[in-house]
Amino acid sequence: MKFTWFHLMPYRFLPEDFKDKYRSVWVDIPRNLYDPKVGHRLYNDYLDQLEFADRMGYDGLGVNEHHQNAYGMMPSPNIMAATLARRTRNANLVVLGNSIALYNPPVRVAEEFAMLDVISGGRLVAGFPVGTSMDTNFCYGEVPATLREKYYEAHDLIIKSWTEEEMFAWNGKYTKLRYVNLWPRPIQKPHPPIWIPGGGSVETYDFCADHDYQYSFLSYFGYIAGQKVADGYWEVMAKKGKEDNPYAMGFAQCVAVSETDEQAEKDYAPHMDYFYNRCLHVYNGFADAPGYRTVKTIKAGLLGQVGKDAALRREGLTWGDLVEQGYVIAGSPKTVRERLREALKSLRCGHLMLLMQLGSMPPELVRKSTDLFAREVMPYLRDLWTGYEDRWSPKRLPESEIAVPAPVQFELEIKTNGHARKGAESASEARGAAK
Amino acid sequence: MKTVQSVANGRFSVEMEVVGSGEPLLFLHGAGGLTGIDPFLEELGRDFKVYAPHLPGYGESTGGEHIDDILDAVLFYHQLMDELKIDSAHWVGHSMGGMLAAEAAAVDNSRVKKLVLVSAAGFWLDENPIPDFFAAQLDELAPMLFHDPNSPIAKAFTAIPDDFKALEMMYVERVKRLAMASKFLWPIPDRGLKKRAYRIQAPTLLLWGESDRLVPPVYAGEFKRHIRNSREQLLKAAGHMPMYEQQEAFCSAVRGFLKG
């Protein structure tokens, strides 16, 4: 069983009345709600959290791409992965991913992923999402009806640019290039493992099954609601005669660990509320541009992650409901161990994406939950799926060939000269100072 | 009368309303499509032979995968005319249909006798941005489309069906239609008509509802600036859907212009 510590990087300080006053956290959220000084602290806090997860033995560090979005402040996850490549040693860099239809030309993604793979010594997982409708259609202006076709073409071009030995010309419908000649090229051969993050489009099942890619269901609704999607995926895999290897399935789950179940509620309930009621407050008109989802998916009755339906399903849910219905797996280490084992078995999931910084959760709580999980939950779940080969994790260079970054000079200077780091120590303080 | 016609050796199958007799009149619907209850077609049919094809993606028409851009759409209409053996016709285009009719005229003037552009898309003015029709919810549509959002016709247009099956069908239909429309209109309804409109020679009527809030009448002025032989006419108490909201005034304006 493998564990990826996944960050969304939300803005933690949206106003109390956000939901009543503004129609959407995404696309047209007012710019004046963002304070770059607070953003400075948040990015640094969040990167600290990912680096801590690396030290605590998580298998992967997850980042993803969103645009004009207050719950996901990573328009470019590659920038985050680049800094993590230098500041971490062990964990895989799970970039889930780059919305490849948005890059012109898409070889840009092949190049940047190759750079990350080379800098990190072969620790990269390459994620290729179609991207949400908010990101691709509304923020980046892609025509909904042709987005998927453009995505598939971008995929074919990127794979060819990684695997073809000779320079080639590409005469696509969306991209035309006379000279495709990737330089640098990834360390991992034939290319980094590919994970496809999905939100429940039926086409993605087929795409993963046909290419032997890992399917990662990024849900905010938890494992009980996610079962339908997992079943759909495994059904397609079976129909196509593919191995039912649990490592071919990734699943994102909100997880929060505390000393006891009661303490978990005290610690995390307000931050979950922030997550569901502010972070996921998306205007219904942006949830699903016409043509973004295919008629096939709509008819399959798969509900979207955001928008009116999603909000209605969450309306009025208490902490007890959220836990009960599996939105969040929270409680003492024992409770979390038991619930997670049940969840992972029923989903047949070998790669768990842990959402552990939730909504407005401050650094000290994130650290506690991350620490408790690593010491008191993870080791007890490692035995799951031991009989299966994980063909979807990176194959890095041997330890002897891995370059070691020089120590960070300014940290040494601060220590020797004895002066403490100037400025706010936390994002909350930075926010106070900015007022 | 509803017909279904195979076009370009089955590349397209086109559902089409064919009404009346007289000189041929090609009606190009807007992004919302025909509604199935379109009495203005009958009314125009008294003086013209009206052909109202459903663009692929609309109604039962198929072949949308062969239409990606303006030129594909223009050639689709020209091919349809070829197969209907119509050399030249009056073109009446509403909204997105107006955009396509103007583009078709710019490509080949010989296919167009007279041109009527109704609340037409195709231009973008920074100082008068067109609202995001694609992101609009049902309850936001009526004020966008109608002079009187509380009129029975406006209510009928934006009614939410009670039963689930009908709602799902309406949703799927909307997706099919707007997916095609997005090829010309997303995210900004300007595909370069401003470079080509100078070619249009046909006498052109720019017919607008005076309270069109989707494509405001200032856009009629923009068309006038680009099309040499054109004139504006505003319809009172009409929004973006004048043929439904003010059918009589609409038909009489069209008839008057085409017969005049």
Interface residues (C-beta under 8 A of the other chain):
Chain A: N137 F138 G141 V143 P144 A145 T146 Y283 N284 G285 F286 A289 P290 G291 R293 V295 I298 K299
Chain B: G64 D68 D132 F134 A135 A136 Q137 E140 E168 Y171 V172 R174 V175 K176 R177 L178 A179 M180 A181 S182 K183 W186 P187 I188
